[in-house]
Amino acid sequence: MNAGRFIGIDVGGTKIATAVLEEGEYAVAPPVPTRVEGTDVLVDQLAAEIERHRGTDALAVGIGLPSIIEFATGRVRHTVNLPLHDVPLRSLLTERCGLPVYVDNDAACAALAEAFDGGRLVSRNLVMLTIGTGVGGGLVLGGKVYRGNTSAAEFGHVIVGLDLRRGAPADPGDFPQEGSLESLASGRALDRLAAESARAHPKSFLGRRLAEGDEITGHDAVEGARQGDVHCRHVLRVLGERLGVGIASAINLFDPDEVVIGGGVSRAGDLLLKPAERTARRHTVPGAGEQTVIRLAKHGPEAGVLGAATMAAHEYHLEHAKELIP
């Protein structure tokens, strides 16, 4: 699938990573700060990154964004932290660079990276959950990214913990909504759990840091848990159990080959994975998920950019295969 050179760009609110896929091998460049002063500035920066890595034989470009994307047109339907709201990014960059450009959600790109190994499909049905500041999701079904009409796999907004005994809220308010996976199991949720634990247990690892005037975050909880602090381990266990309910929902819906956990919070490793898997198995319906592997992302923080390059190759060859059909 990968004959030729394909460029992948992962655009975040603070940095842009670029990778090149050629002959089944990836080369990842050092990230650069994202220019967020305005739409034109950021589009110029992306065009410059493409030009810097295109060489003489680049065939296509894939771009991953933490945004809701209309994949067929490459229009950014909704985004935060980037000046790209309602921007037809695919057409702008295709015109600027003279190469086919494909734009997709960054978690969908990460899912593709985990489902393929150097361009070779290794997992036909895969659910990706990216646990960072928020919670993203990607789906590979039958070896292809599933996008629905526009924005499938927004797993962060699946409701997993809302008390409905008094009915649904009349005004759900902004996203993430109360009771959603993102509100309960994201990096922000981990920050809140860590801060609450620090206040409740002043003699603990987190409590002592709070007394020293430090701002308590989820990173502190992970550090303390690795050092054996029981309260930090409890914080990670709670977050993992919440995530496990979301994983169970994904297994009950799709019965995939794999559920993969990525994103910055996944750096907690088994401290997060073990309670998540234990909880997921308890809430999976009998007969579903018996073959499903629950694991951490192989590619770590590079999954998004590797997936963007993989997406470029995947979509380029898919389009050209269609052209060959009489």
C-alpha positions as CSV (number, residue, x, y, z in Angstrom):
1,M,0.0,0.0,0.0
2,N,2.8,2.4,0.8
3,A,4.8,2.7,-2.5
4,G,5.8,6.4,-2.6
5,R,6.2,9.1,0.0
6,F,3.4,10.3,2.3
7,I,3.4,13.2,4.7
8,G,1.5,13.1,8.0
9,I,0.9,16.2,10.2
10,D,-0.6,16.1,13.7
11,V,-1.8,19.6,14.7
12,G,-2.2,20.3,18.4
13,G,-3.0,23.5,20.3
14,T,0.7,23.9,21.3
15,K,2.8,21.9,18.8
16,I,2.8,20.4,15.3
17,A,4.4,17.1,14.6
18,T,5.3,15.8,11.1
19,A,6.1,12.3,9.9
20,V,7.0,10.8,6.6
21,L,6.0,7.3,5.6
22,E,8.1,5.8,2.8
23,E,8.6,2.1,1.9
24,G,6.8,1.0,5.1
25,E,9.1,3.1,7.3
26,Y,8.3,6.2,9.4
27,A,10.6,9.1,10.0
28,V,9.3,11.6,12.6
29,A,10.6,15.2,12.7
30,P,11.0,17.2,15.9
31,P,7.8,19.1,16.7
32,V,7.5,22.8,16.2
33,P,5.3,25.3,18.1
34,T,1.8,25.9,16.6
35,R,1.2,29.3,15.2
36,V,-2.3,30.2,16.5
37,E,-2.3,34.0,15.8
38,G,-4.9,33.5,13.1
39,T,-6.2,31.3,10.3
40,D,-3.9,32.6,7.6
41,V,-0.9,32.2,9.8
42,L,-1.6,28.6,10.7
43,V,-2.5,27.6,7.1
44,D,0.8,29.2,6.0
45,Q,2.6,27.2,8.6
46,L,1.0,23.9,7.5
47,A,1.8,24.7,3.9
48,A,5.4,25.4,4.9
49,E,5.7,22.1,6.8
50,I,4.4,20.2,3.8
51,E,6.9,21.9,1.5
52,R,9.7,21.2,4.0
53,H,9.1,17.4,3.9
54,R,7.7,16.7,0.4
55,G,11.0,15.8,-1.2
56,T,10.7,15.0,-4.9
57,D,8.2,12.2,-4.8
58,A,5.5,13.0,-2.2
59,L,2.1,11.6,-3.3
60,A,-0.3,12.9,-0.6
61,V,-0.6,14.5,2.8
62,G,-2.7,13.6,5.8
63,I,-3.5,16.0,8.6
64,G,-4.9,15.2,12.0
65,L,-6.7,17.8,14.1
66,P,-8.4,17.7,17.6
67,S,-11.6,18.8,15.8
68,I,-14.9,17.6,14.2
69,I,-14.1,17.2,10.5
70,E,-16.3,16.8,7.5
71,F,-14.0,14.2,6.0
72,A,-15.5,14.2,2.4
73,T,-14.7,17.9,2.0
74,G,-11.9,18.4,4.6
75,R,-13.8,21.2,6.2
76,V,-13.2,21.8,9.9
77,R,-16.7,21.9,11.4
78,H,-15.8,22.6,15.0
79,T,-12.5,23.0,16.9
80,V,-11.1,24.5,20.1
81,N,-7.7,26.1,20.6
82,L,-7.1,26.4,16.9
83,P,-8.2,29.2,14.5
84,L,-9.7,26.8,12.0
85,H,-13.4,26.9,12.8
86,D,-15.4,26.3,9.6
87,V,-12.2,26.5,7.5
88,P,-12.1,24.4,4.2
89,L,-8.6,23.2,5.1
90,R,-8.4,20.4,2.5
91,S,-9.2,22.6,-0.4
92,L,-6.9,25.4,0.8
93,L,-3.9,23.2,1.3
94,T,-4.5,21.1,-1.9
95,E,-4.5,24.3,-3.9
96,R,-1.5,25.7,-2.1
97,C,0.6,22.6,-2.3
98,G,-0.5,20.8,-5.5
99,L,-0.8,17.5,-3.6
100,P,-3.9,15.6,-2.5
101,V,-4.6,16.5,1.2
102,Y,-6.8,14.5,3.6
103,V,-8.0,16.0,6.9
104,D,-9.4,13.9,9.8
105,N,-9.8,13.8,13.5
106,D,-6.6,13.2,15.4
107,A,-8.0,10.2,17.4
108,A,-9.2,8.6,14.1
109,C,-5.6,9.0,12.8
110,A,-4.2,7.4,16.0
111,A,-6.6,4.5,15.6
112,L,-5.3,3.9,12.1
113,A,-1.7,3.9,13.3
114,E,-2.6,1.3,15.9
115,A,-4.5,-0.9,13.4
116,F,-1.7,-0.8,10.8
117,D,2.0,-1.7,11.3
118,G,4.1,-0.1,8.6
119,G,1.2,0.0,6.3
120,R,0.2,-3.6,7.0
121,L,-3.2,-4.2,8.6
122,V,-2.8,-6.0,11.9
123,S,-6.2,-5.3,13.6
124,R,-9.3,-5.3,11.5
125,N,-11.7,-4.0,14.2
126,L,-10.2,-1.6,16.7
127,V,-11.5,1.1,19.1
128,M,-9.1,3.8,20.1
129,L,-9.6,6.0,23.2
130,T,-7.2,8.9,23.6
131,I,-7.1,10.2,27.2
132,G,-5.6,13.6,27.3
133,T,-7.0,17.0,28.4
134,G,-10.3,15.6,27.0
135,V,-11.3,12.2,25.7
136,G,-11.1,11.4,22.0
137,G,-12.0,8.3,20.0
138,G,-11.4,6.6,16.8
139,L,-12.9,3.5,15.1
140,V,-11.4,1.1,12.6
141,L,-14.0,-1.4,11.4
142,G,-13.3,-4.0,8.7
143,G,-9.8,-2.4,8.2
144,K,-11.2,1.0,7.4
145,V,-11.8,4.2,9.5
146,Y,-15.4,4.5,10.4
147,R,-16.6,8.1,10.3
148,G,-20.4,8.0,10.1
149,N,-21.9,11.0,8.3
150,T,-19.4,13.4,9.8
151,S,-18.1,12.8,13.4
152,A,-18.5,9.2,14.5
153,A,-16.5,7.9,17.5
154,E,-16.8,10.9,19.8
155,F,-16.5,8.4,22.7
156,G,-15.7,11.2,25.2
157,H,-19.3,12.3,24.9
158,V,-20.8,8.9,25.7
159,I,-22.8,9.3,28.9
160,V,-21.5,6.7,31.5
161,G,-22.3,8.2,34.9
162,L,-25.4,10.4,34.8
163,D,-28.0,9.9,37.6
164,L,-31.3,9.9,35.8
165,R,-33.6,9.1,38.7
166,R,-35.0,12.6,38.6
167,G,-35.0,12.7,34.8
168,A,-32.5,14.2,32.3
169,P,-31.3,17.7,32.8
170,A,-33.6,20.2,31.1
171,D,-30.6,22.2,29.9
172,P,-27.5,20.0,29.4
173,G,-25.3,23.1,29.0
174,D,-21.9,23.1,27.4
175,F,-19.8,20.1,26.4
176,P,-18.5,17.9,28.0
177,Q,-21.8,17.2,29.5
178,E,-22.4,16.0,33.1
179,G,-21.8,12.3,33.3
180,S,-19.9,11.9,30.1
181,L,-16.7,9.9,29.8
182,E,-14.8,13.1,29.2
183,S,-16.2,14.8,32.3
184,L,-15.3,11.8,34.4
185,A,-12.2,10.2,32.9
186,S,-10.1,12.9,31.1
187,G,-6.9,14.5,32.2
188,R,-9.0,17.4,33.6
189,A,-10.9,14.9,35.7
190,L,-7.6,13.4,36.9
191,D,-6.5,16.9,37.9
192,R,-9.7,17.4,40.0
193,L,-9.4,14.0,41.7
194,A,-5.8,14.7,42.6
195,A,-6.6,18.1,44.0
196,E,-9.5,16.7,46.1
197,S,-7.2,13.9,47.4
198,A,-4.6,16.5,48.4
199,R,-7.1,18.5,50.4
200,A,-8.6,15.4,52.0
201,H,-5.3,13.8,53.0
202,P,-2.8,16.5,54.1
203,K,-0.1,14.0,55.2
204,S,-0.1,12.2,51.8
205,F,2.2,12.7,48.9
206,L,-0.2,15.1,47.3
207,G,-1.1,16.8,50.6
208,R,2.5,17.6,51.3
209,R,2.9,19.1,47.9
210,L,-0.2,21.2,48.4
211,A,1.1,22.4,51.7
212,E,4.3,23.5,49.9
213,G,2.2,25.7,47.6
214,D,2.4,23.5,44.5
215,E,-0.5,23.4,42.1
216,I,-1.7,19.8,42.2
217,T,-2.3,18.0,38.8
218,G,-2.7,14.5,37.5
219,H,1.0,14.4,36.8
220,D,1.6,14.6,40.6
221,A,-0.9,11.7,41.2
222,V,0.9,9.5,38.7
223,E,4.3,10.4,40.2
224,G,3.1,9.6,43.7
225,A,1.4,6.4,42.6
226,R,4.7,5.2,41.1
227,Q,6.3,5.9,44.4
228,G,3.7,3.7,46.2
229,D,1.5,6.4,47.8
230,V,-1.8,4.7,48.5
231,H,-3.9,7.8,48.0
232,C,-2.3,8.5,44.6
233,R,-3.0,4.9,43.6
234,H,-6.6,5.3,44.7
235,V,-6.9,8.4,42.5
236,L,-5.6,6.4,39.4
237,R,-7.8,3.4,40.3
238,V,-10.9,5.6,40.4
239,L,-10.0,7.2,37.0
240,G,-9.3,3.7,35.6
241,E,-12.6,2.3,36.8
242,R,-14.5,5.2,35.2
243,L,-12.6,4.6,31.9
244,G,-13.4,0.9,32.2
245,V,-17.1,1.7,32.1
246,G,-16.5,3.5,28.8
247,I,-14.5,0.6,27.5
248,A,-17.2,-1.8,28.4
249,S,-19.7,0.3,26.4
250,A,-17.3,0.1,23.4
251,I,-17.0,-3.6,23.7
252,N,-20.8,-4.1,24.1
253,L,-21.4,-2.0,20.9
254,F,-18.6,-3.3,18.6
255,D,-17.0,-6.5,20.1
256,P,-13.7,-5.4,18.5
257,D,-10.4,-7.2,18.2
258,E,-8.8,-4.5,20.4
259,V,-9.5,-1.6,22.6
260,V,-6.5,0.7,22.7
261,I,-5.8,3.4,25.2
262,G,-3.6,6.3,24.2
263,G,-3.1,10.0,24.9
264,G,-1.0,11.7,27.6
265,V,-2.8,10.1,30.6
266,S,-2.0,6.6,29.2
267,R,1.6,7.2,30.4
268,A,0.3,6.1,33.8
269,G,0.6,2.6,32.3
270,D,-0.7,-0.4,34.3
271,L,-1.8,2.0,37.1
272,L,-4.5,3.0,34.7
273,L,-4.8,0.0,32.5
274,K,-5.4,-2.7,35.2
275,P,-8.4,-1.1,37.0
276,A,-9.8,-0.1,33.6
277,E,-9.6,-3.6,32.2
278,R,-10.9,-5.2,35.4
279,T,-13.9,-2.9,35.4
280,A,-14.6,-3.3,31.7
281,R,-14.7,-7.1,32.0
282,R,-17.2,-6.8,34.9
283,H,-19.6,-4.6,32.7
284,T,-19.3,-6.5,29.4
285,V,-22.3,-8.6,28.5
286,P,-21.7,-12.3,28.5
287,G,-20.4,-13.6,25.2
288,A,-19.1,-10.2,24.0
289,G,-15.5,-9.2,24.1
290,E,-14.2,-12.6,24.9
291,Q,-11.5,-12.2,22.2
292,T,-11.0,-8.4,22.7
293,V,-7.6,-7.3,23.8
294,I,-7.4,-4.2,26.0
295,R,-4.0,-2.5,25.8
296,L,-2.0,0.6,25.8
297,A,-1.1,2.3,22.5
298,K,2.1,0.9,21.0
299,H,3.0,4.2,19.4
300,G,2.5,6.4,22.5
301,P,2.3,10.1,21.8
302,E,3.4,9.6,18.2
303,A,0.3,7.6,17.3
304,G,-1.5,10.7,15.9
305,V,1.3,11.8,13.5
306,L,2.1,8.2,12.3
307,G,-1.6,7.7,11.7
308,A,-1.9,10.9,9.7
309,A,0.8,9.6,7.4
310,T,-0.9,6.2,7.2
311,M,-4.2,7.9,6.5
312,A,-2.6,9.8,3.6
313,A,-1.4,6.5,2.0
314,H,-4.6,4.7,2.8
315,E,-6.9,7.3,1.2
316,Y,-4.6,8.0,-1.8
317,H,-4.5,4.3,-2.8
318,L,-8.2,3.9,-2.1
319,E,-9.0,6.8,-4.5
320,H,-6.7,5.5,-7.2
321,A,-8.1,2.0,-6.9
322,K,-11.5,3.5,-7.6
323,E,-10.2,5.2,-10.7
324,L,-9.0,1.8,-12.0
325,I,-12.5,0.3,-11.8
326,P,-14.1,0.4,-15.3
